[in-house]
Amino acid sequence: MKNPSPQSGFSLLEVTIAAAILGGLTLVVMKLFETQQKNANYFEFIGKREQLRIELVGQVLSQPDFCRCLFDGAQEFPASGTAVLAASNSVTKLGRMNFPTPGSCVGATMPAPMVTKEGVDGIKLESVAIRKIAPEGGVLMGNFEVLLSSVKEVTGVNLKGIRVKVGIDAVPAGPGMVSFRGCSMKASDATSVKTYSVVVNRNNSPATVPKTTLPFEHSFCALAVVQSGGNDGGGADACRVTYDPSVGTWTLTGNRGDDPAITCTMICR
């Protein structure tokens, strides 16, 4: 009788080495994936911050009561300027405000905040203040500053700021002191902000209606508002802002699947 052949296979050492190599490769892949995800979160954060900055500029420009009511109750400060001006109560959200009585903060509401302390669309509001108020050319100027953080883990610093140069409206309040009354965009900054709109009706659908900026005219454009002429539905409505890096243009397009027409608007800076 013949002896059975010995079974062939991997030794314990070979299995151990293979497991170590596989584990090492797994860690490398996981690390690469984690880094890529952080990078993606970072660029998403930057994009949202820039869109919020443009929308905020639009708020300051279009609503004269916005800054005054946002900082309602701000303390008096020296006529020579101050390092920081903050509201008497911490600002917990930013967004377009509705004013029942123009010129009055009573009853003002913010129905759809762009960002809050709790977080909106992955971004949290950390602080709002007007900093470095000082006389410039006979008027008080300052920096409207907003500090934001990302809810998601990102590569690098998790805090980013928005800074808008504003003129300060103040009235005498005592010897060497003034009282804050509001702020507005500096004229030179206002000229660089433009709004583009297209009206899209049912006859245009499904074709797009482009509104294209000049090459490299703006560093960033964002969808600002979609206004409908009524409540009729039934179609696939959409407004989009796209960028073509090959030619440096931003394009606003819209689709309307039913009557009445809608208006798509983008704001660019």
Summary of the structure (lengths in Angstrom):
residues: 269
radius of gyration: 27.4
end to end distance: 91.9
largest distance: 118.1
contacts: 754
relative contact order: 0.14
helix: 24%
strand: 38%
